Amino acid sequence: MQLQLFYDMCVKWLMESPIRRKDGAVYSWVNKEKPGYVYPEIIGYSIKFFADLYDRTRQQAYLTLAQESADYLSTHLSRNGSVGRDGYDYAFDSAICASGLIGLSKVHSLDEAQERALSRLAHFIFTSLSNHQSVLKDGTAVVDNDRWSLSWGALLAKNAIALHELSEHYKDDKYKALADNLFALTKQCFHEDHFCINGERPCVYTHPHCYATEGLIFLATKGYPVQDMVLKSAQWLAHNQQENGAMKSWYYRDAPTEYQGDATAQAIRIWVCADNKRYKRNIEKAFGFLASLQTKEGGLAYNIADGKTSKDINSWVTLFAAQAAQWHLQGPRKNWIV
């Protein structure tokens, strides 16, 4: 495959397709038969991605897209300063959005509304995570250890990124101290060479395994002693990569075989950071799988399940794949991981 063309098509789709509205909102996916929803977490990723592109190129179009999404986000927080969906308020998603706004602040000053939104997000994130509450509904904590997204689990290691950024932005060490606590959480979920969904269940959902590893990759830039865990995680991913180049959704649990676009793109970023040469073949195979998900317009399908490619042309799969290609072509910028 021509990786530069693959990357260019991803970026063009993220900029110009119906996945984003003119007001800066970003949808979960495009599918005429089953329309997606406006997804705040992905708006946060999009802000950071396009702020990074602007920082690299100084092309005004990228900054405009980041600002439009930041404007939308700033006026669509919940009353408690969080983001979420279906009545749930998520600390994880809120931290991703905070990281996006801080990324924008590094290339262009935030306006008053954006700065106020960041402050509200910071308060919600700090309060929730300090109380070991990752998900709230109507002000009450929600915990389900069988669901990776509703447990106090491995995915929260990625929130250490936003906490460090908030500490630097506000010059307040309380956020860094909380990041240290999340680093301790990763050790509870790490079993030999992989992240289980939480400390109570032995199964691996590859998507949050990668989230946790991404958090460690960032923490390594801050001097944390995490390189051994990153290398073991990268090797686990390589060992469990499928013949078609994909990562499966679940391991160590009976589940239908689904080949995931998001986790496969995330694995590439991890391999690029761990050892680009050692994992060259894994990276090539993974890009081959991602290319099979790409439409002629440039967006990537969510997954392949039961031998069928999903009709959901997915925003975060395409975002992760674009950055994976960018990093492989140009070298990683670990502080800008989305």
C-alpha positions as CSV (number, residue, x, y, z in Angstrom):
1,M,0.0,0.0,0.0
2,Q,1.0,3.6,-0.5
3,L,1.1,4.8,3.1
4,Q,1.3,8.5,2.3
5,L,-1.8,8.2,0.2
6,F,-3.6,6.3,2.9
7,Y,-2.7,9.0,5.4
8,D,-3.8,11.8,3.1
9,M,-7.1,10.2,2.5
10,C,-7.7,9.8,6.2
11,V,-7.0,13.4,6.9
12,K,-9.1,14.6,3.9
13,W,-12.1,12.5,5.2
14,L,-11.7,13.9,8.7
15,M,-11.7,17.4,7.3
16,E,-14.4,17.3,4.6
17,S,-16.7,14.4,5.1
18,P,-20.1,14.3,6.9
19,I,-18.3,13.0,10.0
20,R,-18.0,16.6,11.1
21,R,-20.5,19.4,11.1
22,K,-19.8,23.0,10.2
23,D,-20.3,24.0,13.8
24,G,-17.3,21.8,14.8
25,A,-19.3,18.8,16.2
26,V,-17.9,15.3,15.2
27,Y,-20.0,12.2,14.8
28,S,-19.2,8.7,16.0
29,W,-19.6,7.3,12.5
30,V,-21.2,7.8,9.2
31,N,-23.8,5.2,8.1
32,K,-27.0,6.1,6.3
33,E,-28.7,3.0,7.6
34,K,-27.7,3.6,11.2
35,P,-26.7,7.3,11.7
36,G,-24.1,8.0,14.4
37,Y,-24.3,10.5,17.2
38,V,-22.3,13.6,18.2
39,Y,-19.5,12.1,20.4
40,P,-17.7,14.6,22.7
41,E,-14.7,12.3,23.3
42,I,-14.0,12.3,19.6
43,I,-14.4,16.1,19.5
44,G,-11.5,16.2,22.0
45,Y,-9.4,13.9,19.9
46,S,-10.2,16.0,16.8
47,I,-9.2,19.2,18.5
48,K,-5.8,17.8,19.5
49,F,-5.2,16.1,16.2
50,F,-5.8,19.3,14.1
51,A,-3.9,21.4,16.6
52,D,-0.9,19.1,16.1
53,L,-1.2,19.3,12.4
54,Y,-1.3,23.1,12.6
55,D,1.8,23.0,14.8
56,R,3.6,20.8,12.3
57,T,2.5,22.7,9.1
58,R,1.2,26.2,10.1
59,Q,-1.6,25.7,7.7
60,Q,-4.6,27.8,8.8
61,A,-7.2,25.3,7.8
62,Y,-6.1,22.9,10.5
63,L,-6.2,25.6,13.2
64,T,-9.7,26.6,12.1
65,L,-11.0,23.1,12.4
66,A,-9.5,22.8,15.9
67,Q,-11.0,26.1,17.0
68,E,-14.4,25.2,15.6
69,S,-14.5,22.0,17.5
70,A,-13.2,23.8,20.7
71,D,-16.0,26.3,20.3
72,Y,-18.6,23.6,20.0
73,L,-17.2,21.7,23.0
74,S,-17.1,24.9,25.1
75,T,-20.9,25.4,24.8
76,H,-21.9,21.8,25.2
77,L,-20.6,20.6,28.6
78,S,-23.0,19.1,31.1
79,R,-24.1,21.1,34.1
80,N,-21.4,19.6,36.2
81,G,-18.7,20.4,33.6
82,S,-18.3,17.0,32.1
83,V,-19.0,15.3,28.8
84,G,-20.7,12.0,28.2
85,R,-23.6,10.4,26.5
86,D,-26.9,8.5,27.2
87,G,-27.1,10.2,30.6
88,Y,-23.6,9.1,31.8
89,D,-20.9,11.5,32.7
90,Y,-17.4,10.1,32.0
91,A,-14.2,11.2,33.6
92,F,-12.2,9.5,30.8
93,D,-14.0,11.3,28.0
94,S,-13.8,14.6,29.9
95,A,-10.1,14.2,30.3
96,I,-9.7,13.6,26.6
97,C,-11.5,16.8,25.9
98,A,-9.4,18.7,28.4
99,S,-6.3,17.4,26.7
100,G,-7.7,18.6,23.4
101,L,-8.2,22.1,24.6
102,I,-4.7,22.2,26.2
103,G,-3.3,21.0,22.9
104,L,-5.0,23.9,21.2
105,S,-3.7,26.3,23.8
106,K,-0.1,25.3,22.9
107,V,-0.6,26.7,19.3
108,H,-3.1,29.5,19.9
109,S,-4.4,31.2,23.0
110,L,-7.8,30.0,24.2
111,D,-10.6,32.5,24.3
112,E,-12.6,33.2,27.4
113,A,-15.3,30.6,26.7
114,Q,-12.7,27.9,25.9
115,E,-10.7,28.7,29.0
116,R,-13.8,28.6,31.2
117,A,-14.7,25.2,29.7
118,L,-11.3,23.9,30.4
119,S,-11.6,25.0,34.0
120,R,-15.0,23.3,34.4
121,L,-13.6,20.1,32.8
122,A,-10.6,20.2,35.1
123,H,-12.8,20.5,38.2
124,F,-15.0,17.5,37.2
125,I,-12.0,15.3,36.3
126,F,-10.1,16.1,39.5
127,T,-13.1,15.6,41.7
128,S,-14.3,12.4,40.1
129,L,-10.9,10.7,39.9
130,S,-10.0,11.8,43.4
131,N,-13.1,10.0,44.6
132,H,-12.3,6.9,42.5
133,Q,-15.4,7.6,40.4
134,S,-14.9,7.2,36.7
135,V,-18.5,7.3,35.6
136,L,-21.5,9.1,37.1
137,K,-25.2,9.1,36.4
138,D,-27.4,11.7,38.1
139,G,-24.5,12.4,40.4
140,T,-24.1,8.8,41.6
141,A,-21.1,6.6,40.7
142,V,-21.7,3.8,38.3
143,V,-19.5,0.7,38.5
144,D,-19.7,-2.5,36.5
145,N,-16.5,-4.6,36.6
146,D,-17.7,-6.7,33.6
147,R,-17.8,-3.6,31.4
148,W,-14.4,-2.1,30.7
149,S,-15.8,1.4,30.2
150,L,-17.8,1.3,33.5
151,S,-15.0,0.1,35.8
152,W,-12.1,1.6,37.7
153,G,-9.7,0.1,35.3
154,A,-6.8,0.2,32.9
155,L,-8.2,2.7,30.5
156,L,-7.9,5.5,33.1
157,A,-4.1,5.3,32.8
158,K,-4.5,7.4,29.7
159,N,-6.1,10.2,31.8
160,A,-2.6,10.8,33.3
161,I,-1.9,12.7,30.1
162,A,-4.6,15.3,30.7
163,L,-3.6,15.5,34.4
164,H,0.0,16.3,33.7
165,E,-1.1,18.8,31.1
166,L,-3.5,20.4,33.6
167,S,-0.7,20.6,36.1
168,E,1.5,22.4,33.7
169,H,-1.3,24.7,32.4
170,Y,-2.4,25.8,35.9
171,K,0.9,25.4,37.6
172,D,-0.8,23.2,40.2
173,D,0.9,20.0,41.4
174,K,-2.4,18.5,42.7
175,Y,-3.1,17.2,39.1
176,K,0.3,15.6,38.9
177,A,-0.2,13.9,42.2
178,L,-3.4,12.4,40.9
179,A,-1.6,11.2,37.8
180,D,0.7,9.3,40.1
181,N,-2.3,7.6,41.6
182,L,-3.4,6.5,38.2
183,F,0.0,5.2,37.5
184,A,-0.3,3.0,40.6
185,L,-3.7,1.8,39.2
186,T,-2.0,0.5,36.1
187,K,0.1,-1.9,38.1
188,Q,-3.0,-3.4,39.6
189,C,-4.3,-4.1,36.1
190,F,-1.0,-5.3,34.5
191,H,-0.5,-9.0,34.5
192,E,2.9,-10.1,33.2
193,D,2.7,-8.5,29.8
194,H,-0.9,-7.2,29.3
195,F,-3.5,-5.0,30.9
196,C,-6.7,-6.7,32.0
197,I,-9.8,-4.5,31.9
198,N,-9.5,-3.9,35.7
199,G,-8.1,-5.5,38.8
200,E,-11.1,-7.8,39.2
201,R,-11.3,-9.5,35.9
202,P,-8.6,-11.5,34.0
203,C,-9.8,-10.7,30.4
204,V,-8.3,-8.2,28.0
205,Y,-10.2,-5.8,25.8
206,T,-7.5,-4.7,23.4
207,H,-8.7,-1.1,23.0
208,P,-8.2,-0.2,26.8
209,H,-5.0,-2.3,26.9
210,C,-3.7,0.1,24.3
211,Y,-5.2,3.1,26.1
212,A,-3.2,2.2,29.2
213,T,0.0,1.7,27.2
214,E,-0.5,5.1,25.5
215,G,-0.7,6.6,28.9
216,L,2.6,5.0,29.9
217,I,4.2,6.2,26.6
218,F,3.3,9.7,27.6
219,L,4.5,9.2,31.2
220,A,7.9,8.0,29.9
221,T,8.4,11.5,28.6
222,K,7.9,12.8,32.1
223,G,10.6,10.4,33.6
224,Y,8.3,7.7,34.9
225,P,10.0,4.2,35.0
226,V,7.6,2.6,32.6
227,Q,9.7,1.5,29.6
228,D,9.7,-2.2,30.7
229,M,5.9,-2.3,30.8
230,V,5.6,-0.5,27.4
231,L,8.0,-3.0,25.8
232,K,6.1,-6.0,27.3
233,S,2.8,-4.6,26.1
234,A,4.2,-4.1,22.6
235,Q,5.4,-7.6,22.5
236,W,2.1,-9.0,23.8
237,L,0.4,-7.1,21.0
238,A,2.8,-8.5,18.4
239,H,2.3,-12.1,19.8
240,N,-1.5,-11.8,19.6
241,Q,-1.7,-10.1,16.2
242,Q,-3.8,-12.1,13.8
243,E,-2.6,-13.4,10.4
244,N,-4.7,-10.7,8.6
245,G,-2.7,-8.1,10.5
246,A,-5.6,-7.2,12.9
247,M,-5.9,-7.2,16.7
248,K,-8.9,-9.0,18.0
249,S,-11.3,-7.2,20.3
250,W,-11.1,-9.7,23.3
251,Y,-8.5,-12.1,24.6
252,Y,-8.8,-14.6,27.5
253,R,-12.6,-14.6,27.3
254,D,-15.1,-16.4,25.2
255,A,-16.3,-13.9,22.6
256,P,-17.1,-13.7,18.9
257,T,-14.1,-13.0,16.8
258,E,-14.0,-9.4,15.8
259,Y,-11.1,-7.7,14.1
260,Q,-10.8,-4.2,15.4
261,G,-9.7,-1.1,13.5
262,D,-9.2,1.1,16.6
263,A,-7.0,-1.4,18.5
264,T,-5.0,-2.2,15.4
265,A,-4.2,1.4,14.7
266,Q,-3.3,1.9,18.4
267,A,-1.0,-1.1,18.3
268,I,0.9,0.5,15.4
269,R,1.5,3.7,17.4
270,I,2.8,1.5,20.3
271,W,5.1,-0.5,18.0
272,V,6.4,2.7,16.5
273,C,7.3,4.0,19.9
274,A,8.7,0.8,21.3
275,D,10.9,-0.3,18.4
276,N,10.1,0.7,14.8
277,K,12.6,-1.7,13.3
278,R,11.8,-4.7,15.5
279,Y,8.1,-4.5,14.8
280,K,8.5,-3.5,11.1
281,R,6.6,-6.6,9.9
282,N,3.9,-6.3,12.5
283,I,3.4,-2.6,11.4
284,E,3.2,-3.5,7.7
285,K,0.7,-6.3,8.4
286,A,-1.4,-4.0,10.5
287,F,-1.5,-1.2,7.9
288,G,-2.5,-3.9,5.4
289,F,-5.5,-4.7,7.5
290,L,-6.4,-1.0,8.0
291,A,-6.2,-0.4,4.3
292,S,-8.9,-3.1,3.9
293,L,-11.2,-1.1,6.1
294,Q,-10.6,2.2,4.1
295,T,-13.4,3.4,1.9
296,K,-12.8,5.3,-1.4
297,E,-13.7,8.5,0.4
298,G,-10.9,7.9,3.0
299,G,-12.7,6.9,6.2
300,L,-12.2,3.6,7.9
301,A,-14.8,1.0,8.9
302,Y,-15.1,0.1,12.6
303,N,-14.2,-3.6,12.3
304,I,-14.7,-6.9,10.6
305,A,-17.1,-9.2,12.5
306,D,-18.4,-12.6,11.3
307,G,-16.6,-12.1,8.1
308,K,-18.4,-8.8,7.3
309,T,-16.9,-5.4,7.3
310,S,-18.9,-2.9,9.4
311,K,-20.9,-0.3,7.5
312,D,-20.1,2.2,10.3
313,I,-17.3,4.4,8.8
314,N,-15.8,5.4,12.1
315,S,-14.3,8.6,13.4
316,W,-11.9,7.4,16.0
317,V,-10.7,4.5,14.0
318,T,-9.8,7.0,11.2
319,L,-8.2,9.4,13.7
320,F,-6.0,6.7,15.3
321,A,-5.1,5.3,11.9
322,A,-4.1,8.8,10.6
323,Q,-1.8,9.4,13.5
324,A,-0.4,5.9,13.2
325,A,0.5,6.6,9.6
326,Q,1.8,10.0,10.4
327,W,4.1,8.7,13.1
328,H,5.4,5.9,11.0
329,L,6.2,8.3,8.1
330,Q,7.5,11.2,10.2
331,G,8.4,9.9,13.6
332,P,6.3,9.9,16.8
333,R,5.5,13.0,18.8
334,K,4.6,11.3,22.1
335,N,3.3,14.4,23.8
336,W,0.7,14.8,21.0
337,I,-0.8,11.3,21.2
338,V,-4.6,11.3,20.6
